[in-house]
Structure formats: structure tokens, C-alpha cells
Amino acid sequence: MITVAGSMPWSEPETGASGDLGEYVELVVDFLERLNPDIIIERFYGSAPKEQLVGPVWNISRAGIRHAIERRLKERNTWQGRLYKSS
């Protein structure tokens, strides 16, 4: 999740996240566990021009973010849809 100048700001109390990469990875893994396994995720992280980006600023590539999420999934022995409940 990114914040771009001129957009509605990321609200920490609403998301429970501070912009820390580790917290973001945990949030994504928690979400993936509950997501229908038939849904395909195409992107975990967006980008914006440097002059418009407010934050977060992580010195890691998009592929690095994806690898961090995959690594955390393995560490937690979990996967997309593990906690999914069909309605």
C-alpha cells in the first residue's frame, strides 16, 4: 500500500499497520490465508513517481517484496485459502 501526494492518506488506526515492510508482509499473509484460493493475485505492491510518493519508501524491489511474502508463507506453513470459508 502506498500513499501518493494529493491522495487520501493511509490511516494507521484503520489499517493497523505502520508502513513497516515486515508488518506489511504479515498483513498480506493474513489476507492471503482468508482469500478464496481460486482468485489470482496479480500485484502485491504498486509504485508511483518519486516526486509524488509520500511513503512507504522501502529499499526493495517488487520482486523482493514478493519473495518476502513467499518466504513468510513458508515460515508460517500456510497458503492462500487455508482459512477461506465459503459462504
N, C-alpha and C positions, 0 to 999 in steps of 0.2 A: 504494500500500500504506500503510495507516495502522496505528497502534498505539493501542489503547484501554485505559484503565486497567482492571486486573484481567484482561487477556488475556495470552497468551503473547507476550513482546516480540519485536520484529523483530530478528533477529540479523544484524548486519553481515557477519561472516565467512561465513555461509551464503548470503546473497544477493549479496554483493559490492557492495552499494550502501550509501551513507551517509545517504540521506534527502534528498539534494540533488535539486532538480527536474530539472536537466539530466541527471544520472545516471539518474534515473527514466525520462525520455523516451528516452534511449539504450537502456535495458533493454527498454522496451516495443517500440521499433522492432526491436531484435534478435529479440525474441519473435515479433512480427508477421511478420517475414520467414520464419520457420520454421513458422508456423501454417497449417494447411490453409485454403486460400482460400474453401472452402465454409462455414467457421464464421463466424458473425456475432457480433461483439463488441458487447455492449450497454452496457458500462460500463468505463471505464479507471480510475476513482478513486471510492472510497467516502467517506462522511462520518460523523461522529459528533458527539454533543453536545459543545460546547466544554468542559464540565466533565469529560468523560471522555476527550477527545482528548489523547494523550501526544505524538504527532507523526506525520508531519512537519506543520509549520504553514507552508504556502505561501500567500502573499497573492495568490491567483489563483483564478478561478472554475473550475468543472468544464469549462465551455466553453473557457476559456483553456488548460487542460491539453490538451484535445482538439486545439485549434488548434496548440499547441506540438508535439504528436506529428505532426499532419498536415504542418506546416512542415518538421520533421526528415525525414519520409519523402521529401518533395520534394527537400530538400537532398542527401540521400543517393541520390536517383534510385532508390528502392526501393518495394516494395509488399508487402502481406500475401500470403504464399505464395511469394515469389520464390525462397526457398531450401527450400521444402517438398519433402520426399521421401516419396512414398507407400510404405507398407510392404507 
